[in-house]
Amino acid sequence: MPGRTALRVIRPFFHTERLMHINLHIHSDELSQLNGIATVSFPKYTSQLVNWANQNAQGTRPRIVGQMSELFQQFQQETEDITVQAWEEWYSARKPDALENATERIYQQVRNLQEAITHIDRDLVARWVHDLVVHKTFTGLYVQRAILAVLARRSQSTYRLATPEEEAQGIDGFVGDRPYSIKPLSYRDTMKRLPEQIGVTIVFYDKQKDGLRLEFEE
């Protein structure tokens, strides 16, 4: 019919394919193979012992061998030959004594371990297990007595643990006549949300690798 135009509806195209979330894991041995590095094998337990010796000797710390992440980044910026052989040459030119120094420090510690292991018999292992399971567990989990003793020594006074009735009032012990409540440092944030308040001096302790850190007000 004259004057009428046919309309064509164009529907937009939407890509409806769902993306898949993929997790991949590349084992360290495969990484070495992909980088063309031959796998180095060691007799059973020896790698663990050398690693342990290195932890004590600190033979591969940055002050001995350099900051490896920074050095490798510099290597990548300075060369187009990104191979393990080129990396070894580049590193050796800048740190000519590093590998020998690290080796010597670790080997001296290995010799110390060799000497120490001659003193290890079944009786020593039994005493070590007893000390770990009994003594160190008690010391690590029961800190109130030790903290009160330190506070008493600091003020040249005496201490005592709280009675059950005093514990019900939030008291863990006394140094002289002064009551103390002993809490882990994490409890400090919890206190702000609690309606009740402990009306005694609170000693907060934080367990660290080499012992306890105490915080309190006098």
ABEGO torsion letter per residue (X at the ends): XBGBBBBBBBBBBBBABBBBBBBBBBBAAAAAAAAGBBBBBBBBGAAAAAAAAAAAAGAABAAAAEBAAAAAAAAAAABABBBAAAAAAAAAAABAAAAAAAAAAAAAAAAAAAAAAAABBAAAAAAAAAAAAAAAAAAAABAAAAAAAAAAAAAGBBBBBBBAAAAAAGBAEBBEABBBBBBBAAAAAAAAABABBBABBBBBBBBBAAEBBBBBBX
